[in-house]
Amino acid sequence: MEISVFTVDAFTNLPFKGNPAAVCPLLHELSDDLYQKIATEMNLAETAFITKINPSDNFTTGSRFRLRWFTPTNEVNLCGHATLASAAVLFQKNENSVLVFETRSGDLAVTQQGERYIMDFPLNPPAQEAAVGNHPIQDVYLCSNTKKLMVRLADSCDRSVLTSLKVDPVALQSSERSGRVKGLILTMKGSPDCQPGYDFYSRYFSPWNGIPEDPVTGSAHTVLGSYWSKKLGKKKLLGNMIIQYRNFSLVQLSTSSNSVSHETIKVRNEVTDTHFVLCVCVCVCVCVCVFFCLAYQCSRRGGELELEVREDGRINIAGHAVFVLQGTITL
């Protein structure tokens, strides 16, 4: 059996930037075990598998497909960069202007607009877990939909605290085994008055999904955009994402609800090596809001995401994609 495979750098217009995803368009479904083995072999943050829903369709004329995402260790419910990469692969030859993917997170539509791809995603705002007055933590929020824990550093912290933060993915994963948390977002207020004028900075870690640190994370920005758009009261935000060293212990946190209005956000995120211990005991919370934003994640690779919160409770995430590899998996 031969399977076509593409490696696509998402949320960038330059090769070896953004977040790489492997994409496999399949003529028929495979076993879950084989999906996982291929993803482990590809060893990227996510490998996407596209299959036809209607047997009479093909990848040129069909407009609706099934899409699944696997990390090197497990299947995930939502992935932004691998969805964008999948759309980019199909739009090479597909004659439709809009494609719809059936996923674990419902229908996700992707529209091609020039060289950009605009994804229609669910919004995942977090609910407050705790407000911590002591340095270096100011806020702790949890989004139960995505199982992402967001920790905001105090405004008194310099950006270098975040950029120099080192995170140990093994220690981080071992500190939370309840299953309530599958990703850690670290963020802090930016410097909008200084060029390039980012409103906030952030970084993202998900060792629970086999990803020590993700270069450009669309799903994390659905949480960040929701939080910062409300905190800053702005329709347009510019952000930047980063981390380095500090130890935190969060215990017995409470919950409350949170909501946001229509916002447009630009975010940036930056990454370095890691050594970070997080002990967390969190309560499950309910998230009820959605938004759309424009973001730039400053990992070592870097990547830009355009996000906008819509009135209908959805978020559009747009970006570019670059093809760096095309080949065949032989089994």
MILUMVEX-175085 format. One record per residue: residue in three letters; x, y, z of N, C-alpha, C, O in turn. Coordinates in steps of 0.02 Angstrom, whole numbers, padded with zeros to 5 digits, always signed. Example, Ala and Ser with C-alpha at 12.3 -4.5 7.8 and 13.67 -1.06 7.14 Angstrom:
<rs>
ALA+00660-00284+00390+00615-00225+00390+00660-00165+00390+00712-00166+00423SER+00642-00112+00354+00684-00053+00357+00645+00002+00394+00670+00057+00402
</rs>
This chain:
<rs>
MET+00042-00060+00000+00000+00000+00000+00044+00062+00000+00093+00067+00037GLU+00025+00111-00042+00061+00174-00045+00015+00231-00024-00042+00235-00046ILE+00042+00276+00018+00004+00333+00044+00042+00397+00028+00100+00404+00046SER+00009+00443-00005+00040+00508-00018+00047+00547+00047+00003+00546+00090VAL+00103+00582+00054+00113+00622+00114+00146+00688+00095+00190+00691+00052PHE+00123+00741+00127+00150+00808+00117+00172+00837+00185+00139+00825+00235THR+00226+00874+00185+00244+00913+00244+00233+00986+00226+00262+01012+00178VAL+00191+01019+00266+00172+01088+00252+00187+01131+00313+00167+01114+00369ASP+00222+01186+00303+00234+01234+00357+00176+01283+00359+00165+01321+00311ALA+00138+01282+00412+00077+01323+00418+00089+01387+00457+00134+01391+00498PHE+00048+01438+00442+00051+01504+00473+00118+01539+00457+00147+01572+00500THR+00140+01532+00396+00200+01566+00373+00200+01566+00297+00167+01525+00265ASN+00238+01612+00268+00249+01611+00195+00322+01595+00179+00344+01605+00122LEU+00358+01571+00229+00428+01552+00219+00440+01480+00240+00413+01458+00291PRO+00479+01443+00202+00494+01374+00223+00535+01373+00287+00574+01418+00300PHE+00524+01320+00326+00559+01309+00390+00539+01359+00443+00574+01366+00494LYS+00484+01394+00433+00454+01437+00483+00385+01409+00499+00366+01357+00472GLY+00348+01442+00542+00281+01419+00559+00282+01352+00593+00332+01334+00625ASN+00228+01314+00586+00222+01249+00619+00214+01195+00566+00165+01197+00528PRO+00259+01146+00562+00254+01094+00511+00202+01041+00529+00197+01020+00587ALA+00164+01020+00480+00117+00965+00488+00125+00917+00430+00139+00938+00374ALA+00115+00853+00444+00113+00803+00391+00040+00793+00372-00003+00791+00416VAL+00026+00787+00308-00042+00779+00283-00045+00718+00237-00006+00712+00190CYS-00092+00673+00251-00100+00613+00211-00172+00609+00184-00217+00592+00221PRO-00182+00625+00119-00248+00614+00089-00256+00539+00075-00213+00509+00041LEU-00309+00509+00100-00318+00436+00095-00377+00418+00051-00428+00452+00051LEU-00370+00364+00014-00425+00340-00028-00476+00302+00013-00533+00295-00008HIS-00455+00276+00071-00501+00242+00116-00475+00247+00187-00417+00262+00198GLU-00518+00233+00235-00500+00236+00305-00447+00183+00323-00445+00129+00293LEU-00405+00199+00371-00357+00151+00399-00377+00135+00471-00422+00167+00498SER-00345+00088+00501-00358+00073+00571-00328+00128+00615-00279+00160+00595ASP-00356+00138+00674-00329+00187+00721-00256+00172+00738-00216+00217+00746ASP-00241+00108+00744-00172+00089+00760-00123+00110+00705-00068+00133+00720LEU-00144+00104+00642-00101+00124+00587-00095+00200+00583-00041+00226+00569TYR-00150+00234+00595-00147+00308+00598-00093+00329+00648-00050+00371+00634GLN-00096+00299+00707-00049+00318+00760+00023+00300+00742+00069+00338+00757LYS+00033+00242+00711+00101+00222+00692+00131+00270+00640+00190+00287+00643ILE+00089+00291+00593+00113+00339+00542+00131+00405+00575+00183+00434+00560ALA+00088+00429+00620+00101+00493+00654+00164+00489+00696+00203+00536+00698THR+00174+00432+00728+00235+00423+00768+00297+00422+00723+00349+00450+00740GLU+00290+00391+00665+00346+00389+00617+00361+00458+00590+00420+00476+00582MET+00309+00498+00575+00320+00566+00549+00351+00610+00602+00391+00654+00586ASN+00333+00600+00665+00364+00634+00722+00358+00710+00718+00405+00746+00738LEU+00302+00734+00693+00288+00806+00695+00233+00818+00747+00203+00770+00772ALA+00221+00881+00764+00171+00896+00815+00105+00863+00797+00072+00834+00840GLU+00084+00867+00734+00024+00833+00711+00033+00805+00641+00066+00835+00598THR+00002+00747+00630-00006+00719+00564-00081+00717+00550-00119+00690+00591ALA-00103+00744+00494-00174+00747+00477-00190+00694+00425-00152+00683+00378PHE-00248+00662+00433-00271+00611+00387-00339+00634+00358-00387+00645+00395ILE-00341+00640+00291-00402+00662+00257-00432+00603+00220-00398+00568+00183THR-00497+00592+00231-00532+00539+00195-00597+00566+00165-00626+00614+00190LYS-00619+00533+00112-00681+00553+00079-00740+00527+00120-00737+00473+00149ILE-00794+00567+00121-00855+00547+00155-00902+00512+00106-00931+00460+00121ASN-00907+00541+00047-00947+00512-00007-00901+00473-00053-00857+00502-00084PRO-00910+00407-00058-00865+00365-00100-00861+00388-00173-00811+00376-00206SER-00913+00422-00197-00913+00444-00267-00874+00509-00277-00860+00528-00333ASP-00856+00542-00222-00817+00604-00227-00744+00589-00242-00722+00531-00236ASN-00707+00640-00262-00635+00635-00267-00605+00699-00237-00642+00745-00220PHE-00539+00701-00232-00507+00758-00199-00508+00821-00243-00489+00874-00219THR-00529+00815-00305-00533+00873-00349-00602+00907-00348-00606+00968-00347THR-00654+00867-00346-00721+00895-00350-00758+00894-00283-00805+00932-00274GLY-00737+00852-00237-00771+00848-00172-00763+00911-00131-00712+00946-00137SER-00812+00926-00089-00808+00986-00047-00814+00969+00027-00808+01013+00069ARG-00825+00906+00043-00833+00886+00113-00793+00823+00127-00800+00772+00092PHE-00750+00826+00178-00705+00771+00194-00703+00759+00270-00722+00802+00309ARG-00679+00701+00288-00667+00686+00358-00594+00701+00374-00550+00687+00333LEU-00581+00729+00433-00513+00749+00451-00499+00728+00523-00538+00742+00569ARG-00442+00694+00533-00419+00675+00600-00347+00695+00609-00308+00697+00561TRP-00329+00712+00672-00261+00735+00687-00230+00690+00741-00262+00674+00791PHE-00168+00671+00730-00132+00630+00778-00064+00662+00793-00028+00682+00748THR-00047+00666+00857+00020+00684+00878+00062+00620+00877+00036+00567+00861PRO+00127+00623+00894+00166+00561+00897+00141+00512+00950+00161+00454+00949THR+00097+00535+00996+00075+00490+01049+00000+00477+01051-00021+00426+01079ASN-00042+00521+01022-00114+00512+01028-00153+00555+00979-00126+00601+00948GLU-00218+00540+00973-00262+00580+00932-00285+00641+00973-00294+00636+01033VAL-00295+00698+00939-00318+00759+00973-00385+00782+00944-00403+00764+00888ASN-00420+00823+00982-00487+00845+00963-00487+00905+00916-00535+00914+00878LEU-00434+00946+00918-00433+01006+00877-00361+01026+00862-00319+01025+00907CYS-00348+01042+00800-00282+01066+00781-00288+01117+00725-00316+01104+00672GLY-00261+01177+00738-00267+01231+00689-00218+01224+00631-00238+01227+00573HIS-00154+01215+00647-00105+01217+00593-00111+01158+00546-00099+01164+00486ALA-00130+01099+00572-00138+01041+00529-00202+01045+00487-00206+01014+00433THR-00252+01082+00511-00312+01094+00470-00295+01140+00412-00315+01128+00355LEU-00258+01193+00427-00236+01239+00374-00194+01202+00323-00203+01211+00262ALA-00148+01160+00347-00104+01122+00302-00145+01074+00258-00130+01066+00199SER-00196+01043+00288-00238+00997+00250-00276+01033+00195-00281+01008+00138ALA-00303+01091+00211-00338+01131+00161-00291+01151+00105-00309+01150+00046ALA-00230+01170+00123-00181+01192+00073-00166+01134+00024-00159+01146-00036VAL-00160+01073+00050-00147+01015+00008-00205+01004-00041-00193+00995-00101LEU-00266+01006-00016-00324+00994-00060-00334+01051-00110-00352+01038-00167PHE-00324+01112-00089-00336+01169-00133-00285+01173-00191-00294+01213-00237GLN-00234+01132-00189-00188+01130-00246-00226+01112-00310-00211+01137-00364LYS-00276+01066-00303-00313+01042-00361-00388+01047-00354-00424+01042-00404ASN-00413+01058-00294-00485+01059-00283-00517+01120-00315-00490+01175-00310GLU-00573+01111-00348-00605+01165-00385-00653+01207-00344-00679+01257-00368ASN-00665+01188-00281-00711+01225-00239-00674+01282-00202-00614+01278-00191SER-00711+01334-00184-00682+01390-00147-00686+01380-00072-00650+01412-00034VAL-00730+01334-00051-00738+01318+00020-00738+01243+00029-00772+01207-00007LEU-00700+01219+00078-00699+01148+00096-00722+01141+00168-00708+01184+00210VAL-00758+01087+00182-00782+01075+00250-00753+01008+00274-00757+00957+00240PHE-00725+01010+00335-00697+00950+00365-00741+00929+00424-00757+00970+00467GLU-00760+00866+00424-00795+00838+00482-00743+00813+00531-00701+00771+00514THR-00745+00838+00592-00693+00823+00642-00724+00809+00710-00785+00812+00718ARG-00682+00793+00758-00704+00784+00827-00731+00848+00857-00768+00846+00906SER-00714+00905+00828-00738+00970+00852-00794+00997+00808-00807+01057+00808GLY-00827+00953+00771-00881+00974+00728-00857+00992+00658-00800+00978+00641ASP-00900+01024+00619-00881+01045+00551-00836+01105+00553-00851+01155+00587LEU-00780+01102+00517-00733+01157+00511-00727+01175+00438-00702+01136+00398ALA-00750+01235+00420-00747+01257+00350-00683+01297+00339-00661+01334+00383VAL-00653+01288+00280-00593+01326+00262-00605+01357+00193-00624+01323+00145THR-00593+01422+00190-00602+01460+00128-00534+01483+00101-00493+01508+00139GLN-00523+01474+00037-00462+01499+00006-00475+01570-00017-00522+01584-00054GLN-00431+01616+00004-00437+01686-00014-00368+01711-00036-00327+01731+00005GLY-00357+01709-00101-00290+01726-00126-00241+01673-00103-00250+01614-00115GLU-00188+01695-00070-00138+01649-00044-00151+01630+00028-00112+01593+00058ARG-00206+01656+00057-00223+01640+00126-00278+01588+00129-00316+01577+00082TYR-00281+01555+00187-00333+01507+00202-00368+01530+00266-00335+01541+00317ILE-00434+01536+00264-00472+01560+00321-00513+01503+00350-00556+01474+00316MET-00499+01486+00413-00532+01430+00445-00587+01454+00492-00577+01501+00531ASP-00644+01421+00488-00701+01435+00532-00699+01386+00590-00715+01327+00583PHE-00678+01411+00649-00667+01369+00708-00714+01387+00765-00742+01441+00766PRO-00722+01340+00811-00758+01358+00873-00714+01402+00916-00653+01395+00915LEU-00743+01448+00954-00705+01489+01000-00704+01455+01068-00754+01425+01089ASN-00647+01458+01102-00638+01423+01166-00613+01469+01220-00555+01465+01239PRO-00656+01514+01246-00634+01559+01299-00624+01523+01365-00658+01473+01378PRO-00578+01546+01406-00566+01514+01471-00609+01544+01526-00635+01599+01518ALA-00617+01508+01580-00649+01533+01640-00596+01542+01694-00548+01503+01697GLN-00605+01592+01736-00554+01607+01786-00551+01552+01838-00602+01530+01864GLU-00490+01531+01853-00477+01482+01904-00455+01515+01969-00475+01493+02023ALA-00414+01567+01963-00389+01601+02023-00358+01667+02002-00333+01675+01947ALA-00361+01715+02049-00326+01779+02040-00273+01780+02094-00288+01786+02153VAL-00211+01775+02075-00155+01769+02122-00120+01836+02128-00091+01861+02079GLY-00121+01865+02188-00092+01931+02197-00016+01931+02202+00016+01980+02185ASN+00013+01875+02225+00085+01873+02235+00121+01861+02169+00094+01828+02124HIS+00181+01888+02162+00221+01878+02103+00242+01804+02100+00247+01772+02153PRO+00254+01778+02041+00249+01812+01977+00184+01799+01939+00179+01817+01880ILE+00134+01769+01972+00073+01751+01937+00017+01801+01953+00007+01818+02011GLN-00018+01824+01902-00073+01871+01911-00141+01838+01903-00186+01849+01943ASP-00149+01797+01851-00213+01763+01837-00201+01691+01817-00149+01674+01788VAL-00249+01649+01833-00249+01580+01810-00318+01564+01781-00368+01571+01816TYR-00321+01543+01718-00384+01527+01685-00380+01457+01656-00326+01433+01638LEU-00437+01423+01654-00440+01357+01624-00496+01354+01573-00552+01376+01587CYS-00482+01327+01514-00534+01315+01465-00547+01240+01464-00506+01201+01441SER-00605+01220+01490-00620+01149+01495-00632+01117+01427-00620+01057+01418ASN-00654+01157+01378-00666+01131+01311-00602+01104+01279-00602+01051+01249THR-00548+01142+01287-00484+01123+01257-00435+01094+01307-00382+01069+01288LYS-00453+01097+01371-00410+01074+01426-00344+01112+01427-00291+01083+01440LYS-00348+01176+01412-00289+01219+01412-00290+01263+01475-00339+01298+01488LEU-00236+01260+01513-00228+01302+01572-00187+01363+01551-00132+01356+01524MET-00213+01423+01565-00178+01485+01547-00154+01520+01610-00194+01534+01655VAL-00090+01534+01614-00060+01568+01671-00033+01636+01647+00009+01639+01602ARG-00058+01690+01678-00035+01757+01660+00016+01780+01712+00002+01780+01772LEU+00074+01801+01689+00124+01829+01734+00104+01901+01753+00068+01934+01716ALA+00128+01923+01810+00112+01989+01835+00138+02043+01788+00190+02034+01755ASP+00103+02100+01785+00124+02155+01741+00192+02183+01761+00226+02214+01720SER+00212+02171+01824+00277+02196+01847+00335+02156+01818+00392+02177+01821CYS+00319+02097+01791+00372+02056+01761+00395+02085+01695+00355+02109+01654ASP+00460+02083+01684+00488+02104+01620+00479+02048+01569+00473+01989+01588ARG+00478+02067+01505+00470+02017+01453+00524+01963+01457+00512+01906+01437SER+00583+01981+01482+00638+01933+01486+00621+01875+01532+00649+01821+01525VAL+00576+01887+01582+00556+01832+01626+00523+01777+01586+00535+01718+01597LEU+00481+01797+01539+00446+01749+01497+00493+01718+01445+00491+01658+01434THR+00534+01759+01414+00579+01733+01361+00634+01688+01390+00659+01644+01355SER+00652+01700+01453+00706+01660+01482+00681+01601+01522+00720+01562+01549LEU+00615+01593+01526+00586+01538+01564+00602+01471+01532+00593+01461+01472LYS+00625+01424+01573+00641+01357+01549+00590+01308+01577+00575+01308+01637VAL+00565+01266+01534+00512+01219+01554+00536+01148+01543+00559+01129+01489ASP+00530+01107+01595+00546+01036+01591+00482+00999+01574+00439+00992+01618PRO+00474+00975+01512+00410+00944+01493+00395+00881+01533+00336+00866+01543VAL+00445+00845+01556+00433+00784+01595+00405+00803+01664+00356+00773+01687ALA+00436+00853+01696+00411+00875+01761+00342+00906+01755+00299+00896+01799LEU+00331+00942+01701+00266+00974+01690+00211+00921+01682+00158+00927+01712GLN+00224+00870+01643+00175+00817+01631+00161+00778+01695+00104+00761+01709SER+00214+00763+01733+00205+00723+01794+00168+00761+01849+00141+00731+01895SER+00167+00828+01844+00135+00868+01896+00059+00869+01888+00024+00888+01935GLU+00033+00848+01830-00040+00850+01818-00060+00787+01780-00048+00781+01720ARG-00091+00740+01817-00109+00676+01786-00184+00662+01792-00206+00606+01779SER-00223+00713+01811-00295+00702+01818-00331+00700+01751-00387+00675+01748GLY-00300+00726+01698-00332+00729+01633-00369+00794+01621-00395+00804+01566ARG-00372+00838+01671-00408+00902+01662-00367+00952+01621-00396+00996+01590VAL-00301+00944+01621-00257+00990+01585-00217+00951+01534-00184+00902+01550LYS-00219+00975+01471-00181+00944+01417-00134+00994+01383-00097+00976+01337GLY-00135+01057+01405-00092+01108+01375-00083+01166+01423-00130+01185+01459LEU-00023+01195+01423-00008+01253+01466+00009+01313+01424+00055+01311+01383ILE-00028+01368+01434-00014+01431+01401+00016+01478+01452-00013+01488+01506LEU+00073+01507+01438+00103+01560+01479+00096+01625+01441+00113+01628+01382THR+00073+01677+01474+00062+01740+01440+00075+01799+01486+00075+01792+01547MET+00086+01857+01456+00094+01919+01494+00077+01978+01450+00077+01973+01389LYS+00061+02033+01483+00043+02093+01447+00102+02119+01406+00159+02116+01429GLY+00087+02145+01346+00140+02169+01302+00155+02243+01311+00138+02273+01363SER+00186+02272+01261+00204+02343+01262+00178+02376+01198+00215+02386+01151PRO+00112+02392+01197+00082+02419+01136+00109+02486+01114+00101+02506+01057ASP+00142+02522+01161+00169+02588+01144+00239+02584+01113+00265+02634+01088CYS+00268+02525+01114+00335+02515+01086+00330+02471+01024+00293+02421+01024GLN+00366+02489+00971+00364+02450+00909+00394+02381+00921+00444+02375+00955PRO+00363+02328+00893+00307+02330+00847+00239+02336+00881+00188+02330+00847GLY+00237+02349+00946+00174+02364+00979+00130+02304+00995+00069+02308+00987TYR+00159+02249+01017+00118+02191+01035+00082+02202+01101+00110+02230+01148ASP+00018+02182+01103-00022+02191+01163-00010+02136+01215-00021+02148+01274PHE+00012+02079+01194+00028+02026+01242+00078+01977+01212+00086+01973+01151TYR+00110+01939+01256+00158+01888+01237+00135+01820+01265+00098+01818+01314SER+00157+01766+01233+00137+01700+01258+00181+01644+01231+00219+01653+01183ARG+00176+01587+01263+00207+01525+01240+00160+01467+01258+00116+01473+01300TYR+00170+01410+01224+00124+01354+01234+00161+01287+01239+00207+01274+01199PHE+00141+01245+01288+00172+01180+01301+00118+01127+01307+00066+01138+01338SER+00130+01068+01278+00082+01014+01283+00116+00946+01286+00107+00905+01241PRO+00156+00933+01338+00190+00868+01343+00140+00811+01352+00156+00753+01337TRP+00079+00826+01375+00027+00774+01382+00007+00745+01314-00019+00690+01310ASN+00020+00783+01261+00005+00760+01193+00069+00746+01154+00068+00742+01092GLY+00124+00737+01189+00188+00722+01157+00220+00782+01123+00263+00774+01080ILE+00200+00843+01143+00227+00905+01113+00258+00947+01168+00222+00984+01202PRO+00324+00944+01178+00356+00984+01231+00339+01058+01226+00320+01090+01276GLU+00348+01087+01166+00328+01157+01154+00309+01163+01081+00346+01142+01037ASP+00250+01193+01068+00224+01198+01001+00243+01265+00970+00235+01317+01002PRO+00269+01265+00908+00293+01328+00878+00238+01379+00864+00246+01438+00881VAL+00182+01358+00835+00127+01404+00819+00062+01367+00830+00048+01317+00797THR+00022+01390+00877-00035+01351+00901-00101+01389+00892-00117+01434+00930GLY-00137+01370+00840-00201+01404+00827-00251+01395+00883-00284+01443+00902SER-00256+01334+00910-00305+01322+00963-00290+01361+01026-00336+01381+01062ALA-00226+01372+01042-00208+01411+01101-00230+01484+01094-00247+01516+01143HIS-00229+01509+01033-00248+01579+01022-00323+01590+01025-00345+01647+01033THR-00362+01537+01020-00434+01545+01032-00447+01559+01105-00497+01590+01123VAL-00402+01536+01148-00407+01549+01220-00376+01617+01236-00406+01657+01272LEU-00316+01630+01210-00282+01693+01224-00321+01754+01198-00326+01804+01233GLY-00347+01748+01138-00384+01804+01110-00445+01821+01152-00461+01880+01162SER-00479+01770+01176-00538+01780+01218-00519+01817+01282-00554+01864+01302TYR-00465+01797+01313-00443+01827+01376-00421+01899+01367-00445+01944+01401TRP-00374+01910+01320-00344+01977+01314-00391+02028+01283-00386+02087+01299SER-00435+02007+01240-00482+02054+01210-00526+02085+01265-00544+02144+01261LYS-00543+02045+01315-00584+02070+01370-00543+02112+01418-00564+02165+01440LYS-00483+02087+01436-00441+02122+01484-00419+02191+01459-00416+02239+01497LEU-00404+02196+01394-00379+02259+01366-00435+02301+01337-00425+02360+01323GLY-00494+02271+01327-00550+02309+01300-00536+02338+01232-00557+02394+01216LYS-00502+02299+01190-00483+02323+01124-00511+02278+01070-00517+02217+01078LYS-00528+02309+01013-00551+02270+00956-00493+02244+00915-00499+02195+00879LYS-00435+02279+00920-00376+02257+00884-00318+02250+00933-00302+02297+00970LEU-00287+02192+00933-00232+02179+00978-00172+02152+00940-00180+02122+00887LEU-00113+02164+00966-00052+02138+00937-00015+02102+00992+00000+02132+01044GLY+00001+02039+00982+00032+02001+01036+00095+01965+01016+00111+01959+00956ASN+00132+01942+01066+00195+01908+01054+00204+01854+01107+00192+01867+01166MET+00225+01793+01087+00227+01737+01134+00298+01712+01149+00336+01700+01102ILE+00316+01704+01213+00384+01689+01235+00387+01650+01301+00336+01644+01335ILE+00447+01621+01322+00457+01594+01389+00529+01581+01410+00573+01573+01368GLN+00542+01579+01478+00607+01553+01506+00604+01539+01581+00552+01509+01597TYR+00646+01552+01631+00638+01514+01692+00610+01548+01754+00620+01607+01766ARG+00575+01505+01792+00535+01524+01850+00497+01461+01872+00478+01421+01829ASN+00487+01450+01937+00448+01393+01961+00383+01418+01993+00384+01466+02031PHE+00327+01386+01978+00262+01405+02005+00227+01345+02036+00236+01289+02012SER+00188+01357+02088+00146+01304+02116+00076+01331+02125+00065+01379+02162LEU+00028+01301+02090-00041+01323+02093-00082+01268+02126-00082+01211+02102VAL-00116+01284+02182-00154+01232+02216-00225+01254+02233-00236+01313+02247GLN-00272+01208+02230-00341+01216+02249-00371+01280+02222-00384+01328+02259LEU-00382+01282+02157-00408+01341+02124-00483+01338+02117-00512+01285+02110SER-00516+01397+02120-00588+01400+02112-00605+01423+02042-00561+01442+02003THR-00671+01422+02024-00691+01439+01956-00742+01494+01953-00777+01507+02002SER-00745+01528+01896-00798+01576+01882-00804+01582+01807-00759+01561+01770SER-00859+01611+01782-00871+01615+01710-00838+01676+01680-00819+01722+01716ASN-00831+01676+01614-00798+01731+01579-00829+01739+01510-00849+01689+01480SER-00833+01800+01485-00860+01811+01418-00823+01867+01383-00791+01908+01415VAL-00828+01868+01317-00794+01919+01278-00839+01944+01223-00887+01911+01204SER-00822+02004+01198-00859+02033+01142-00819+02024+01078-00765+01996+01079HIS-00846+02049+01022-00813+02044+00956-00746+02080+00959-00742+02139+00977GLU-00692+02044+00942-00625+02073+00946-00584+02051+00886-00596+01999+00855THR-00534+02091+00869-00483+02071+00821-00416+02077+00856-00402+02128+00887ILE-00374+02025+00850-00313+02021+00891-00253+02000+00850-00258+01957+00806LYS-00197+02031+00863-00134+02008+00832-00087+01988+00888-00075+02026+00934VAL-00060+01927+00883-00022+01897+00937+00045+01871+00913+00051+01848+00856ARG+00095+01874+00956+00159+01845+00939+00184+01801+00996+00171+01815+01054ASN+00222+01747+00980+00243+01698+01029+00315+01674+01017+00333+01659+00960GLU+00355+01669+01069+00426+01654+01061+00447+01597+01108+00423+01594+01164VAL+00491+01552+01085+00507+01492+01123+00582+01482+01135+00622+01501+01093THR+00600+01453+01193+00669+01433+01207+00669+01367+01244+00617+01334+01249ASP+00728+01346+01271+00733+01283+01306+00695+01288+01372+00672+01341+01392THR+00688+01229+01407+00637+01227+01459+00658+01196+01525+00696+01147+01526HIS+00634+01223+01581+00638+01191+01646+00587+01226+01691+00602+01278+01720PHE+00527+01198+01696+00471+01231+01729+00429+01180+01766+00409+01130+01736VAL+00417+01190+01830+00378+01143+01869+00311+01174+01887+00309+01228+01916LEU+00258+01141+01869+00191+01166+01883+00152+01114+01921+00141+01059+01896CYS+00132+01130+01982+00089+01085+02021+00020+01116+02022+00012+01172+02047VAL-00028+01082+01995-00094+01114+01986-00150+01067+02009-00152+01009+01991CYS-00195+01095+02048-00256+01059+02067-00314+01103+02045-00328+01153+02077VAL-00347+01085+01990-00397+01129+01961-00466+01097+01961-00473+01036+01962CYS-00517+01141+01960-00586+01118+01955-00609+01126+01883-00587+01172+01849VAL-00652+01081+01859-00677+01085+01791-00722+01146+01785-00763+01158+01829CYS-00714+01185+01731-00753+01245+01721-00790+01242+01655-00775+01200+01613VAL-00839+01286+01647-00878+01289+01586-00862+01353+01549-00864+01407+01578CYS-00847+01348+01484-00831+01406+01443-00889+01421+01396-00916+01375+01365VAL-00908+01484+01391-00969+01500+01354-00960+01551+01299-01010+01569+01267CYS-00900+01575+01286-00892+01629+01238-00848+01609+01178-00814+01559+01179VAL-00852+01652+01125-00812+01639+01066-00784+01704+01036-00810+01757+01053PHE-00732+01702+00992-00705+01761+00961-00661+01745+00901-00646+01686+00888PHE-00640+01795+00864-00594+01787+00807-00535+01834+00815-00546+01891+00837CYS-00473+01817+00799-00415+01861+00811-00359+01854+00759-00359+01807+00719LEU-00312+01903+00760-00252+01900+00718-00192+01892+00763-00183+01934+00808ALA-00151+01842+00755-00099+01827+00804-00032+01809+00772-00028+01783+00717TYR+00022+01824+00809+00089+01801+00789+00122+01767+00848+00130+01796+00901GLN+00141+01704+00839+00171+01664+00892+00247+01663+00882+00272+01641+00830CYS+00283+01687+00933+00355+01695+00926+00395+01636+00952+00437+01645+00996SER+00382+01579+00927+00426+01522+00942+00490+01532+00902+00498+01582+00867ARG+00535+01485+00907+00597+01491+00869+00582+01493+00794+00617+01527+00756ARG+00532+01456+00773+00514+01456+00702+00471+01517+00685+00478+01546+00631GLY+00426+01536+00730+00384+01595+00719+00328+01582+00670+00335+01542+00624GLY+00272+01616+00679+00216+01608+00634+00162+01659+00647+00153+01681+00704GLU+00126+01678+00595+00074+01729+00601+00005+01700+00589-00006+01663+00541LEU-00042+01718+00633-00112+01696+00628-00156+01758+00627-00147+01803+00668GLU-00203+01760+00582-00252+01813+00580-00317+01786+00610-00345+01737+00586LEU-00341+01819+00663-00399+01795+00700-00451+01850+00707-00434+01908+00715GLU-00515+01831+00702-00569+01880+00710-00630+01849+00743-00654+01797+00721VAL-00655+01881+00797-00713+01854+00833-00776+01876+00797-00786+01935+00782ARG-00819+01827+00783-00880+01841+00746-00940+01847+00791-00940+01823+00848GLU-00992+01879+00765-01053+01889+00803-01090+01824+00816-01129+01819+00864ASP-01079+01774+00775-01116+01711+00781-01082+01662+00829-01101+01603+00832GLY-01032+01685+00866-01000+01641+00914-00949+01594+00885-00937+01541+00913ARG-00920+01612+00830-00867+01572+00799-00805+01616+00792-00809+01677+00799ILE-00748+01585+00778-00687+01623+00767-00656+01602+00701-00650+01542+00686ASN-00636+01651+00661-00599+01637+00599-00525+01642+00612-00501+01689+00643ILE-00488+01593+00589-00415+01592+00596-00386+01585+00526-00398+01536+00491ALA-00346+01635+00507-00319+01636+00439-00243+01636+00440-00212+01659+00487GLY-00215+01608+00387-00142+01608+00382-00120+01582+00314-00161+01562+00273HIS-00055+01582+00304-00025+01557+00242+00004+01487+00254+00005+01463+00311ALA+00028+01456+00202+00058+01390+00207+00111+01382+00153+00104+01408+00098VAL+00163+01344+00169+00218+01331+00122+00231+01255+00119+00238+01223+00171PHE+00234+01228+00059+00249+01157+00050+00325+01147+00050+00362+01182+00015VAL+00348+01099+00092+00420+01086+00095+00437+01014+00076+00496+00999+00064LEU+00387+00970+00074+00403+00900+00057+00341+00866+00028+00285+00878+00051GLN+00353+00824-00021+00300+00781-00048+00330+00713-00062+00382+00708-00094GLY+00297+00660-00038+00324+00594-00047+00272+00539-00042+00212+00552-00047THR+00295+00478-00031+00252+00420-00026+00272+00376+00032+00331+00360+00041ILE+00223+00356+00072+00235+00307+00125+00218+00239+00096+00162+00228+00071THR+00264+00192+00100+00253+00125+00074+00246+00076+00131+00291+00070+00173LEU+00189+00042+00133+00176-00006+00188+00164-00076+00160+00152-00122+00199
</rs>
